[in-house]
Amino acid sequence: MLSTGGTATQLRNAGLKVLDVAEFTGSPEMLDGRVKTLHPKVHGGLLAVRGNTKHEEDLRVNNIQTIDLVVLNLYPFEQTVASGADFDTCVENVDIGGPSMLRSSAKNHSSVVIVTDPSQYEALMEEMSKNNGHTTIDLRRKFAAAAFSLSAKYDASIAKYFNEKVSAEQQQQAATELVPVTRTYTPALKLKYGTNPHQNPAAICSFMAGNKLPFKVLNGTPGYINLLDALNAWQLVKELREGLGLAAAASFKHVSPAGAAVAVPLSDDEAQAYEITPENAAKLTPAALAYIRARNADPMCSFGDIAAISDVVDEATAMFLKTEVSDGIIARGFEPKALEILKAKKNGAFIVLEADPNFVPNEIEYREVYGTCFAQRRNDRRLVLEDLNKVVTKKSQLSDAAKRDLLLASIAIKYTQSNSVGYAKDGQMVGVGAGQQSRVDCVKLAGRKVATWYLRQHPKVKALKFKASVKRQERVNARVRYIEGDMTEVERASWEQQFEEIPAPLTQQEKDEFIKTLSGVSISSDAFFPFRDSIDFASKLGVSFIVQPGGSVQDAEVIAACDAYGMSMAFSGVRLFTH
């Protein structure tokens, strides 16, 4: 048994007979330990092909013994970098001898076993026990593959670090150019399947130091789409919290928000429409208030959502979530009682993820599509209230409430599949139009949701008398269908069974008259409005405030339309496409 330094000492203390590498090679360690195992007696013993006459003669002439088993760990380079050590210390923790032995052993795996992780010890011992101290080629090849993967990951982390430490002149050049990178993806969380059940295998992989993920699973088994929703929703609420200083929440489905909001007290009409009693409304915590608003932007679309909360989830928030049909939640943290409540939801299957609020993603992000790797700087442009300073309309004043809602809408659509437009009012998204090829279609799609949201506060809708047996989500759906009114005779017959008294229809005239009372709505667009048609449509839904990037050849026409309706519009200069 050969070893060096502290490892040799530990083995001797355990009662094992150990020969120091320096004694074995006849060459002392030198250069402060930089040279220990870089010697022909070590690498010759590792690389010699058993049964090769020439190799065996070389071994005999040079008095080299074969080595059958190598167990090694590499210098903790990534951990040293993560500790904040200076450049020279990090360089000193670049392992040379370890990767050299690793590669020699893995190359000659037909005869040598290379073990690079303690998790492999059990399989190795079991294999040797079954085979009278020997190993099979299958195990050696498997371990060799793991060794080369470790070597690639190790070198990639070193290359990344050195690229980040280039001179100021090179850094300026690097800001506009991408450099070659090597990344090792380590499966960190096995998934049941990918986007669809036939897409197997599937996993969440890590490429950060120590296989670090930006979240911990506290309960449940998240799926591929659940995690896409959770990670995007968390970024949204985190940015809202930082931008507005208020507790924030989002309700995500299929990688776009069904709703998002900040903690603004509910009006009496809103509380009644959301089925919150006056007594309970007075007890709502900021986190609960934010999620109730987010969930009620479009409660039909939020069915089976992933919730995101910027703050620690308290018992009040957990109790509200308990009543909703939801798949899971991601949040900064959870009070013990809240976690207990959520863990019991869905017979214990409710997904609970704790986000790492201090996680910082890499500046450059990569995505593979059909054999092609796309690379870009991640969209780390933070939206702030100052982005609303350039008001281009005659009506130039923006109230604090308008600024809040415009920033809310802008951050929400930043995390919405493009093209996207979002309406907001009173700290709450009230309509999100996502993924349309035409911008005016986004405006109309989101506008339909705005109308439905507001009409839920119509006196006739609030007065609907449901049977006691009708569940919460069924009541939500029934109200929406009452507002829409386009039921077939068969559907209507089934729908009417939910009420103690069959309601009189909500006429189009009644809907139009009620919507005319809506005002003070804000709208944000992820790119410029190419024509005035979006403004004309938005005017029907009480829109008073607009923010968009600007930059269209039709800007003057769009501004004129806003002036005609008495709207205030700001140009942010920031496009927010998401694909």
NORGIVEN-V908251 format. One record per pair of residues at least 24 apart in sequence whose ideal C-beta (glycine too) atoms are under 6 Angstrom apart, sorted by the first residue. I is the first residue (numbers start at 0). GAP is how many residues later the second one is. D is the distance in Angstrom with one decimal. If there is no record, write none. Layout:
i=I gap=GAP d=D
i=I gap=GAP d=D
This chain:
i=3 gap=32 d=5.2
i=35 gap=61 d=5.4
i=36 gap=60 d=4.3
i=36 gap=64 d=5.7
i=37 gap=59 d=5.6
i=42 gap=61 d=5.1
i=45 gap=58 d=4.1
i=45 gap=59 d=5.3
i=45 gap=66 d=5.8
i=46 gap=57 d=5.1
i=46 gap=61 d=5.2
i=49 gap=61 d=4.7
i=68 gap=44 d=4.8
i=69 gap=31 d=5.8
i=69 gap=35 d=4.4
i=69 gap=44 d=5.1
i=70 gap=44 d=4.5
i=71 gap=26 d=5.4
i=73 gap=24 d=4.6
i=73 gap=80 d=5.7
i=77 gap=79 d=5.1
i=77 gap=131 d=3.8
i=80 gap=80 d=5.7
i=81 gap=127 d=5.3
i=93 gap=64 d=5.8
i=98 gap=52 d=5.4
i=101 gap=45 d=5.1
i=101 gap=49 d=5.7
i=105 gap=38 d=3.9
i=105 gap=41 d=4.2
i=105 gap=42 d=5.5
i=108 gap=31 d=4.4
i=108 gap=32 d=5.8
i=108 gap=35 d=3.8
i=112 gap=27 d=5.4
i=113 gap=29 d=5.5
i=113 gap=30 d=5.9
i=113 gap=33 d=4.6
i=115 gap=31 d=5.0
i=115 gap=34 d=5.1
i=148 gap=35 d=6.0
i=151 gap=32 d=5.3
i=152 gap=31 d=3.4
i=155 gap=26 d=3.9
i=155 gap=27 d=5.9
i=155 gap=28 d=5.9
i=177 gap=197 d=5.5
i=182 gap=24 d=5.1
i=185 gap=25 d=5.1
i=187 gap=25 d=5.7
i=190 gap=33 d=5.4
i=191 gap=31 d=6.0
i=193 gap=30 d=4.8
i=194 gap=29 d=5.7
i=213 gap=142 d=5.1
i=213 gap=145 d=4.0
i=214 gap=138 d=4.7
i=214 gap=140 d=5.1
i=215 gap=138 d=4.7
i=217 gap=134 d=4.3
i=217 gap=136 d=5.5
i=218 gap=124 d=4.7
i=218 gap=133 d=3.9
i=219 gap=129 d=5.4
i=219 gap=130 d=5.5
i=219 gap=131 d=3.6
i=221 gap=129 d=4.8
i=225 gap=80 d=5.8
i=225 gap=102 d=5.8
i=225 gap=125 d=5.9
i=227 gap=27 d=5.2
i=228 gap=77 d=4.0
i=229 gap=76 d=5.1
i=229 gap=100 d=4.2
i=229 gap=123 d=5.6
i=231 gap=183 d=5.2
i=232 gap=73 d=5.9
i=232 gap=75 d=3.5
i=233 gap=74 d=5.2
i=233 gap=96 d=4.9
i=233 gap=121 d=4.9
i=235 gap=179 d=4.4
i=236 gap=71 d=4.6
i=236 gap=73 d=4.1
i=238 gap=172 d=5.2
i=239 gap=171 d=5.4
i=240 gap=69 d=3.8
i=242 gap=164 d=5.7
i=246 gap=39 d=3.6
i=246 gap=40 d=5.1
i=246 gap=43 d=4.7
i=246 gap=63 d=5.8
i=246 gap=64 d=4.8
i=247 gap=42 d=5.5
i=247 gap=62 d=4.2
i=248 gap=41 d=3.8
i=248 gap=42 d=3.9
i=248 gap=45 d=4.2
i=248 gap=60 d=5.2
i=249 gap=44 d=5.4
i=249 gap=58 d=4.4
i=250 gap=43 d=4.7
i=250 gap=44 d=5.1
i=250 gap=51 d=4.3
i=250 gap=54 d=4.4
i=250 gap=56 d=6.0
i=251 gap=53 d=5.9
i=251 gap=54 d=4.8
i=252 gap=48 d=5.9
i=252 gap=52 d=5.3
i=255 gap=160 d=4.7
i=255 gap=161 d=5.0
i=255 gap=178 d=4.4
i=256 gap=155 d=5.5
i=256 gap=175 d=5.9
i=257 gap=40 d=4.8
i=257 gap=43 d=3.9
i=257 gap=44 d=4.5
i=258 gap=35 d=4.3
i=258 gap=38 d=2.9
i=258 gap=39 d=5.6
i=258 gap=170 d=5.2
i=259 gap=34 d=5.3
i=259 gap=152 d=4.4
i=259 gap=169 d=4.8
i=260 gap=29 d=5.3
i=260 gap=32 d=3.3
i=260 gap=33 d=4.3
i=260 gap=166 d=5.8
i=260 gap=167 d=4.1
i=261 gap=28 d=5.7
i=261 gap=165 d=4.6
i=262 gap=26 d=4.5
i=262 gap=27 d=4.5
i=263 gap=162 d=5.5
i=263 gap=163 d=3.2
i=268 gap=188 d=4.5
i=271 gap=190 d=5.4
i=272 gap=183 d=4.5
i=272 gap=184 d=4.7
i=284 gap=29 d=5.2
i=284 gap=31 d=4.7
i=286 gap=24 d=4.7
i=286 gap=27 d=5.9
i=286 gap=30 d=4.5
i=287 gap=28 d=4.3
i=287 gap=29 d=4.2
i=287 gap=32 d=5.5
i=290 gap=26 d=5.9
i=292 gap=135 d=4.1
i=296 gap=132 d=4.7
i=296 gap=133 d=5.7
i=297 gap=151 d=5.3
i=298 gap=177 d=4.5
i=299 gap=180 d=5.5
i=312 gap=25 d=4.8
i=313 gap=24 d=5.6
i=317 gap=24 d=5.3
i=322 gap=149 d=6.0
i=324 gap=148 d=5.2
i=326 gap=24 d=6.0
i=329 gap=25 d=5.3
i=331 gap=25 d=5.3
i=382 gap=27 d=5.1
i=382 gap=28 d=5.4
i=386 gap=185 d=4.4
i=387 gap=182 d=4.6
i=389 gap=180 d=5.7
i=389 gap=181 d=4.8
i=390 gap=177 d=5.9
i=390 gap=179 d=4.9
i=391 gap=167 d=5.5
i=391 gap=177 d=5.9
i=391 gap=179 d=5.4
i=392 gap=166 d=5.9
i=392 gap=169 d=4.8
i=392 gap=170 d=5.6
i=392 gap=175 d=5.4
i=392 gap=176 d=4.7
i=393 gap=169 d=4.9
i=394 gap=171 d=5.9
i=394 gap=173 d=4.7
i=397 gap=170 d=5.7
i=401 gap=120 d=5.8
i=401 gap=143 d=4.4
i=404 gap=117 d=3.8
i=405 gap=116 d=4.8
i=405 gap=139 d=5.8
i=405 gap=141 d=4.6
i=408 gap=113 d=5.7
i=408 gap=115 d=3.6
i=409 gap=114 d=4.4
i=409 gap=137 d=6.0
i=412 gap=111 d=5.6
i=412 gap=113 d=4.8
i=412 gap=163 d=5.8
i=413 gap=162 d=4.6
i=416 gap=161 d=5.8
i=417 gap=108 d=5.4
i=417 gap=159 d=4.5
i=417 gap=160 d=5.3
i=419 gap=106 d=4.8
i=420 gap=25 d=5.2
i=420 gap=104 d=4.9
i=421 gap=102 d=5.4
i=422 gap=27 d=4.9
i=422 gap=98 d=5.6
i=422 gap=100 d=5.1
i=423 gap=98 d=4.9
i=424 gap=96 d=4.9
i=438 gap=95 d=5.9
i=439 gap=93 d=4.9
i=439 gap=94 d=5.0
i=442 gap=91 d=4.4
i=442 gap=94 d=5.3
i=442 gap=95 d=6.0
i=443 gap=93 d=6.0
i=446 gap=94 d=5.2
i=449 gap=91 d=5.0
i=450 gap=64 d=5.9
i=451 gap=28 d=6.0
i=451 gap=31 d=5.5
i=453 gap=64 d=5.2
i=454 gap=28 d=4.7
i=454 gap=56 d=6.0
i=457 gap=56 d=5.2
i=459 gap=46 d=5.4
i=463 gap=39 d=5.7
i=464 gap=34 d=5.9
i=464 gap=35 d=4.5
i=464 gap=36 d=5.2
i=465 gap=32 d=5.9
i=466 gap=33 d=5.7
i=469 gap=28 d=4.8
i=517 gap=24 d=3.4
i=519 gap=24 d=5.4
i=525 gap=50 d=4.0
i=525 gap=51 d=5.8
i=526 gap=48 d=5.3
i=527 gap=24 d=4.0
i=528 gap=29 d=5.0
i=529 gap=24 d=5.8
i=531 gap=25 d=5.1
i=531 gap=26 d=5.4
i=531 gap=29 d=3.9
i=534 gap=26 d=4.1
i=534 gap=27 d=5.9
i=538 gap=26 d=4.5
i=546 gap=25 d=5.5
i=548 gap=24 d=5.9
i=548 gap=25 d=5.8
i=548 gap=26 d=4.8
